[in-house]
Every structure is written in structure tokens, then in C-alpha cells.
Amino acid sequence: MSKLTDFKLLSFDVYGTLIDWERGVISALKPALKNANKTDIDRKHILTVCHALEAPEEAKNPEKKYSETLETIHPALCKELGLQEPTAEESKAFGATIGDWPAFPDSVEALKRLSKHFKLVVLSNVDNASFKRGNAGGLEGFKFDAVYTAENIGSYKPDLKNFEYMLKHVKDEFGLEKHEVLQTAQSQFHDHHPAKDMGIKSAWIYRPGAIMGNRDDPVWNWKFDTLADMADEVEREVAERKK
């Protein structure tokens, strides 16, 4: 069994792993929920419906920016939840919120700790402008070694083209091979299953209570509740190697 410290580069999902995708969606829907006097709708139901609408839209229109995908599914999401039909402006505002979604409380410090031992790159379904805002805000301007977005690639995970793109670029930019890359993510649907199909090992940042991106048949090589827990294990391995 390999160790975490055998890898040279961590390829990160962002929304769901570093930034709280689910809290962001719920917060973005609050105006519509409040207007319909339905603020008590079950959180799990909202997120399940959102994921069910989002994934097919991404597969159908991979050229759309993620903010535009959110804007597109917003009317259907409101309809499924029994909310009032939104105006075009309200749907656009919903899509634009992604840049303001909050980071998990452990993300920035854990990234700083992990950066001492690995190259850190982003492989995200986000668009460039939204990532730039989210990184400057919730992630406090953390400097990744490279950023690969769905907008750059022209497709959305779980499409294997995204992972092929990442592997090609980390080889070209850092001289690293597939066995030196560890996919680090929360979503089984978007990251862990396609990573396995590509022969890339993965660390599952479980984020207890997460809904979107789950599958009944999870796969992973390492599993941690939080990114901070993963950083703890890396530091333990480093200390063990020094003995």
C-alpha cells in the first residue's frame, strides 16, 4: 500500500471539497424560499433536486460557464420545489452567487500545510471568473500551482476528458506522471469514480453530511472527514519517515 507522501501532486476539486458548495446553493435560494414562505423545505431534498438538474445540463451543454449552468437550471429548480417562477434577473443573480460561496473553515490552513509537501492544482467544474472571485474571497487568495477549469477544458467532470487534460498538463508543466498524482475531492460522482476509471488514486474528503455528488458505491484509496484530517496524516507520515 502506497503512502500519501509517495505522491508529488494533489489535484483538487474545489466546490464541495474546499468551498461549501451545498451551503452556497442553500444561501443562494433563500430569497426564493422566503418569498414563497417555504424556508422549512428539507435541505437534503433541495440539494438532491439541484444535483439531478445540474449534472444533465452540464453534460448537454458543456460549453456553458458554470455560472450560466446555475442560471439555466434555476427556473426548473424553483418549479420542482414549488417556488414562484423567477424572473430572468433573479436566475442570473442565482448563478452569480457562486463567487461568494464560503470556504470550509479548515480549507485555507490545510492547503498551506499541504503545500509544503505537494504541488497543488485545481481541477474544477467552475468557470474562470467565478473561481477567481471564490479564491480571492473564501480561499483568501491561496496561490495554487495551476488551475484547470471546465471553461478551459470545454467539458465538465465526470467526463474523462477533464482528467486527461489535467494529466497532460501536469506532465507538461511539472514533469509528473499519473502515479504521482492524487485526486483529492468530496464528490464520488464527479471525481472518485472517473479517477478510478482513469487509474488515478484518490483521497476522499468526506465532509460528513454532504449530499450532492454522493453514490451508493463509493470508491477511494484514502478517506478523511476533512482536509485538515488529511494534512494531519501527511504530517504524521513525514514525521515517521524522519525517525
Protein Blocks (a to p, Z undefined) as FASTA:
>chain_A
ZZfklpmbdcddfbhplpcfklmmmmmmmmmmmmnopakbcfklmmmmmmmmmmmmmmmm
mmbcfklmmmmmmmmmmmmnopacddfklmmmmmmmmmmpccdfklmmmmmmmmmmbccd
dddfbdfklmmmmmmmmnnopacfbdcdfklnopacfbfklmmmmmmmmmmmnopafklp
ccddfblmlmmmmmmmnopacdddfkgoiaghpafbdcdfbdcfblklmmmmmmmmmmmm
mZZ
